Amino acid sequence: MPTAAAPIISSVQKLVLYETRARYFLVGSNNAETKYRVLKIDRTEPKDLVIIDDRHVYTQQEVRELLGRLDLGNRTKMGQKGSSGLFRAVSAFGVVGFVRFLEGYYIVLITKRRKMADIGGHAIYKVEDTNMIYIPNDSVRVTHPDEARYLRIFQNVDLSSNFYFSYSYDLSHSLQYNLTVLRMPLEMLKSEMTQNRQESFDIFEDEGLITQGGSELLIYGRPVYVTLIARRSSKFAGTRFLKRGANCEGDVANEVETEQILCDASVMSFTAGSYSSYVQVRGSVPLYWSQDISTMMPKPPITLDQADPFAHVAALHFDQMFQRFGSPIIILNLVKEREKRKHERILSEELVAAVTYLNQFLPPEHTIVYIPWDMAKYTKSKLCNVLDRLNVIAESVVKKTGFFVNRPDSYCSILRPDEKWNELGGCVIPTGRLQTGILRTNCVDCLDRTNTAQFMVGKCALAYQLYSLGLIDKPNLQFDTDAVRLFEELYEDHGDTLSLQYGGSQLVHRVKTYRKIAPWTQHSKDIMQTLSRYYSNAFSGNSEVIAIFKTYSEVHFLYVF
């Protein structure tokens, strides 16, 4: 089976790969080209990855001298002129990682980038192009007949689509984590960052003029930026039908952590600016279950693969969530509860049994909150407004978890007190507010229904975020406003991307579908998306492509308006 080394996160912004017969030398510099680092990669090992990280920080003159010595020392004959012993292979902007299939390792480099956004003065880039280079020298290469097949499958994954990175901001963690470092007060963090900046390689060096990614949203004349980041787990990766439920370690399929970051764009630094974020999660029902697509049915039967009377796998999963997010853990289960023929209900019954069993071992203040709501049933009802009901659920959830903000409450909450604000949960600290706990939403695929539910929760949280920064006078947002329309588009792009990756098609049912304002032409599109999704999962090799790649890397998506 293919294996991959953990990606090397580099603070350098310019890379050049040089080669000799025995080694690759990856030379990186900061943007001003005043400091350089060198990574040495052995080419004499046919299957092992041997990397030497030269800790020395070179000046421009020192690195030139080093490259000159390497060139001279690797010529065929000492003193020979006209031939080089050191070759410049490629220029790059970053290292995606190292991957091995059946032969030796490859290095994957980012060769083209585009700046898309800015978070707290830290540039966020989109990967535009990559280059994959085989590391072992031809003289030691041990060939395998299936290597080309695995390489072709891997290269079918378009790394220039929805892959993002930053040199100085950790996209793999939430804003709350990055600004508090496990609840560290912001004053201590600022002091430590200042100290580290002086002692370490300078990753915060000024890049000159900063251009904002995305468009500007004006709230009463004040510029506001909203960024949506999705972090897909790589631990139980794979596409719809190929990966369902959970593995033996409690990792679930299609697990995505979604974070919405709001900032007052008039000041774009973490220390002086106003920032807020809200995090929620989607993921497959944490049980041992699967669906057999060999039956050639549009809805393959759901099968519980293994008896788990003591909810062992669910316990492992929720234990992970408690460690990552704290309490409360809130489950919003959108799976069907009433069916003529048992299908989705199998999952609902098992999940509620698992949660009930686990809650008897938890302190009352930390029990898992379980909210079952058959969204499909209420969608068919003419008497029920689906989004109104979701709004009620969203309000109760946000009140329990609160949200993160890096500033104390604004005076508007004192001058214009609001009942809802006083009931808000989370943790209030002198420097702002912390989100405690998480909402975990699921349906069967964690795509259409889940995305609409997450949008409604995000919309509710956005109102509180805007209110906390003093941008609106009440923590409420109406649907027919520019802010909500843009936010809806943002979430639909987000949902389309996740749906394409996991299900092979864009969203079938959107927010407009559940609002029952979608045009008639949308219904025919929905049917085509359903067929596309089924075809992609049942017949297309795309499933294998994505399943193989996602085993090795954590993917980040970022959208900005």
N, C-alpha and C positions, 0 to 999 in steps of 0.2 A: 504493500500500500504506500502511496505517496506520503512524505513527511515534510514538515516545514520548520525552519528555525524561527524563533521569535524575531519580529522586525526590530531593527536597530533604530531607535529614535534619535535623530541627530539634530543638533541646534545649528549646524552650519547651513548656509543658504546657497552656496555654490559648490558643486562637486565636479571633480575630473577623475576619471578612471584611467590609470596607466597600467600597462602590462609588460611583463617579461615572461620568459618561458616558465619560470618557477613561481612567480607571484603576480597578483594584482595589487596595485597601490591605489587606494581611494583617498584622494586629497580633497579636503573640504575647507572652505574659508567662510568668514562672516561676510556680510554684504559689502563692507568697506574694504575687504581684502587686506586687512591688517593682521589678522590672526588665522593660523592654519592648524589643522589636525590631520593625522595620517592613520589610515586603517590598512593593515597588511593582511591579504587573503592568500593562503597557500594554494597552489595549483598542482601540487605533486600528489595529493591525496585523491584516489579515484572516487571515494564515496563519502568520506568524512569532511565536515566543515571545520577548518582551522583558521581562526581569525585572531590577529594580534592587534590590540588597540594601543597605539603609541600615545601615551598620556602627555607627551611633551607638546606645548603650544608653540608653534613655529612663527617666526616673522616671515615676511615675504622673501627677504634675502636668504634666510635659512632654508626655506623650502626649495628655492631655486638651486641652492648648493646641493641639497639632498638629492634632488632629481638629476642633477648633473652627475653626481657620484654613481647613482644607480644606472644611468645610461652608460657611463664609461665601464663600470664593473660588469655589465651584462653583454658587452659586445663579444662577438665570436672570438676575435683575437685582440689581445691587449694592444692599444695604440692604433687599432684599425680605424681608418677614416672612411666616410661615405656611407656607413651603415650604422643604424641606431640599435642600441641594446634595450632601450625603453621606448615603448610606443604609447601614444595617446589614443585610448580606445573610444571614449565617449565623454561628453559633458552632461551633467545632470543637476537636478535641484533637490534630490532627496532619494532615500532608499526605501522602497516598499517592503522588501524583506528578502529572505532566501528560501528557496523551495527545492525539494528533491523528489523525484518520482522513482524510477527503477535504476537509474545510473547515478551520476554525481549531482552536486548542487548547482542551481542557477542563482544569479543575483538579479533582482528586478529593480530597475532604476526609474525615477520620474524624470523624463527628459523635456517635458513641456508642462507649464503650469499657468493658471490664470487666477488673479486675485478676485475673490467673490464677495468678501465681507470683512468686517472689522469688529472684534469683540474686545472692549476695554483697551483699545490701542494695539491689539494683537491681530495681525493679518491672517485671514483664513483663505487658503488656496484650494482650487479645484484641480485635480489631476487631469491634464489634457492629453498626455501621451506618455508611454513607457517603453523601456527597452529591456529585453530579457537576455542575459549573457551567461553562457555555460562556463563554469569556473575551471574544472580540471583540464590540464594540458592534453592534447591529442595523444601524446605518447603514453599516457597512463589511463586513458579512457577505456572502461570496460562496457562494451555495447550490450544493449538488450533489445530484442525485436519489438517490444511493445512501448519503448520509450517515446517514439514519435507520436503514437496514439494519445498517450497521456499529455504530452506537450501540446498537441493540437487542441485537446479538450480544454486545457488550462488557458490557452491563448484565445479561445472563443469568448472568454469572459472579458467584457469591455471595461477596462479599468479607467477609461476616460469618462465613464458615465456614473455620476453620483458617488465619487470617491473624493474625500476632502482631507486636508491636513493643515497643520500650523506648526511653525518653528518654535513658538514661544507660549502657545496656549494649549493645555491638555484637553483635547476634544473627547477623550475617552472617559472623562469624569464630568460631573455636573458643576455648574457655576458655584453652587453652595459648597461643594467639596473643595474646589479650587481656591475659593476665597477664604475659607475657614480652616482648611487642612485639619479635618477631624475635630471640629469645634474650637480651633485655636482662635482667640480674639483677634480681630482685624489689626489692632495696634501691634500685637506681637508679630503677626504675619508681615506687616509692612516693614518692621525692623529687621526681621529675618531675611526678607527679600532684598533689602538694601545691602545687608551684610553679604549675602550670597552673590549678589550682582558684582560686588567688588572682588570677591575671591575666585569666582568661576569664569568659565568661558562666557563672553558677553553676548547673550542671546536677545537682550532687550535694546540693542543698539538702534538708534533712530534710522528709519529707512527713508526719510525725506517726506515728500508729500504723500498723504494717505488718501486714496480714493475709495469712497464707500461702495459696497456691493449692494445691489437692490435699490428699490425706490423708497421715498420718504413718506411717512404717514404723519399728518399734522393733526394734533389734538389742540383745538383752540389756538392755533398758531405756533404751538411748540412741536419741534420735530421729534419723532419717536421711531425707534427701530425695533422690530420684532424678528427674532431669529428662531427657527425651529430646527432642532438637531435630533436625529434618530440614531441610536447606537444599537446595532444588531449583534446579538450574542453569537460567538463562534463555537460554543461548547456543544451544541446538539444541532449542528447545521444541516441544511438540506431543504428540498422543495416539498410542496404540498403532496400528500399521499406517501412520499418516500420517508418523510419525517413527521411523526405525529406523537403527541403526548410527551412523556419524559423518559430519560435514560435512568440507569441504576444509581446515578449520582444526584438526581433531582434536577438536572438541567432540562429545560423544555424546548420544544421546537418553536420556531418563528417568534423567539423572544426578542422584543425590541423595547428599549428604553427611550422615551420621547421627552425632550426638554424644550420648553418655550422660554426664551430669554427676552426680556423687555428692558430697554434702556432709553433714558432721556438723552437724545443725540446732541443736545447743546453742549454737553461735556462728555468726552469719550474716553476717560481714564477710570480705572477701577477705584483709585484712591479718592478722586474728587467727584466722580460721576455717580449717578443713581442707577442701580441695576437691580433687577428682580428676575426670579426664575420659578418655574413650576415643572415638576417631573411626574410622569406617569408611565406605566408599563403595560405591554400586551404580551401574551404568551399562551401556548397551547395548554389545554387542561392537564394538570400534572398527575397523570395516571399512566399505567401501561396499557396503551390502546393503539390500534392501527386500522387501516382500511385497505382492503384487497382490490386493486384496480384491475386484476385479471378478469373480473366478472363482467367487464365492459358495461357497467351500469353508470348512469349520470351521477347517482349518489351511492357509491359503494357502501356495503354494510359496515357499521362500526363494530369492531371486535375488541373485547377486553382480553389482552394477551396473557395476563398473569394475575392470579389472585393475590390481593394485598390487604388482608383483613386488618392489619395494624397500621395501614396508611403510611408505610415506610417511605415510599418515594415522595409522597406529598409532604411528609415531615421534613425530608431533606431539602425539598424545594422551598418551603416556607421558612425554614431555618436560614437558608441563603438570603431570603428577602429581609428577614429581621436583621441580619448582620449588615446588609447593604443600606437599608432604609429606616430601620427602627420601627416603632409601633405608632399607630395601628396599621395592620395590613388589611386592606379592604378589597374584597373580591366582588367584581361586578360580572356575574355570569349571565350572558345573553342567549345561552343555548335553549332550544325549545324544551318545554316541560310537558306539553300535552300533544300527543300524536296518535293517529289511528293505528299506525304500526310503529313500534318502538325503534327509534333511530338515534337522534340526538339525545333523547331523554335518558339513554343509557349513561351518558357522561354526566348529566345533571344529578342523577340518583347517586352515582358513585362519588362525585365531588362533594355533595352535601354530607354524605356519610363520612367521608374522610375528614372534612372540616369539623363536624360534630365530635368525632372521635378525638381529634387533636386538641380541641378547645378544652376538654376536660382536664388536660395536663398543663394548661396555661393559666397564669394569674388572671383574675377577672378584668383587670385594666389593660391586659395585653391580648385578649382573645381575638381571633381572626373574625373580622366582620364580613358576613356573607350576604350579598344582595342578589337574589335570583330575579331575573326579569325576562320573560319570554318576548323578546323584541319583535320577532316575526309574527307572533299572534296578534300583538297590538297594532302592527303595521296594517294588517288586513281589516281591522275594525274601523268602521266609519265614525264611531262615537269617540274614539281615542286619538288624541294628538300625541304622537310618539315623542316629538321633541320637547313638548311641555313636560311630559313625564321624565324624560332624561334630564331636563333642567332642574327638576326637583331633586333627583338623585345627585346631580352635579353639585348643587348647593350644599347638600348634606356631607358630601365627600370632602369638598374644599374646606368646609368649616372644621372637619376633623383633622385634616393634615396640615392646614395652613400652607404657606409658601415662603420662599426665601426672598429677602430684600436686604440690601447692604446699608440701609439708612434707617434711623429711628423714624417712627410714625410722623407723617407730615402734620402741620397745624390744621389742615382741612378736617382731619378726623376729630379734632378738638373743637374747632369752630362750628363744624357741621356734623355733629355726631350721628352715626348710623347704627341702628339696632344690629344689623348683620355683622358689622365690624366688631362689635363688642363680643359676639359669640364665636369669633374666629379662633380656631385651634392653632396648632404648631407651637413654637417656643419663642417667646419674646425675650430678646437680650438687649443690653444697652446700645449695641451697634446696629440693631435691626431686628429681623425676624428669621427663624429657621423653619423649614418644612420638616415635619416629623411624620414618618409613615409614608405609605404609597397606595395608590389605587392600581389594582391589577385587573384589567379588563380582558375578557375572552368570549369568543363565540366558538364555532367549530374550526374555521380556518383562521380566525383572528384577522380578518380583512375588512369586509364591507360593514357589517354591523358594528364591529369593534371600532373602526375608524370614525364612524358617525358619533358613537358614544364618546370617544376620546375628544372629538371636536367640541362637543357640548360641554364636557368638563373643562377643556382648555379655554373655551369662551367664558365660562364662569370665572375661572382663575384669572383670565386676562382682565376682567372687570375689577377684581380685587387688586391686581398689580397696578393698573392705571390709577386707581383710587389711592393706593399706598404712596405713589409718587406725586400725588397732588394734581393729577392731570384731569380727573373728572370729579364731580361733586358727590356722586353716589356710586357704589360698587355694582352697577347694573349696565348692561349693554343690550340694546335692541337689535333685532335681526337686520332691519333695513337701514343700516348705517354703513358708511364707507369702511370703517374699521372692521366690522364683522364680515362684510363682503370680502375684503382682502384676506382676513384671517381664514375664512372658509376656503378660498382659493389655495391658500398656503397648506391647509390640512388635506385638501384633495390631491395636490401635487405629492405631498408626503405619502398619502395612502396609495396613490397610483404606483409610486416607486416601490414601496414594500410589496404591493400586490403583484407587480411584474416579476419581482425577484422570487417570491415564494409560490405564486400561483400561475405565473406565465401570462397574465393579462392585466389590464388596468382594473380599477374598481368597477364592479357591476352595479351596485346600489350606492348612490351618493347622498349627500345631505339633502339635496333638492328632491330626491326620490322619497325620502322620509317626510319631507315637508309637503309632499304631494303637489309640488309646483313644477316638476320636471316636464318639459315639452313632450308631445307624443312621439317625436322623432327619437327621443332618448330611449324609449322602450325597445325599439328595434336594435339600437346600439347595445343595450343591456343583454339582449339575446345573443348577439354576436360575441360579446365579451365572455359570456358564459360558455359558449362553444369553444372559443379560443382558449380559455382557461383549461377546459376538459381535454382538448386536443394536446395542449402543451404538456400537461401532466401525464397523460396516458400514452402518447405516441412519440413526442418529440425528445430528441437527445439533449435538449436544453436542461432537462431535469438533472441529468448526470453532470453536465457542465457546472451548474451552479452548486450542486451538492459537493463536488470535488473541491471547488475553489473555496467555498465558505468553511470548509473544515480547517482552513489554515489562517484565516485573517478576520479581524474584527473590522466591520465596515461602518463608516460614518457618512451620514447624509446631512446636508445643510441647505436650508432654503431661507431666503431673506426677502422681506419686502419693506 
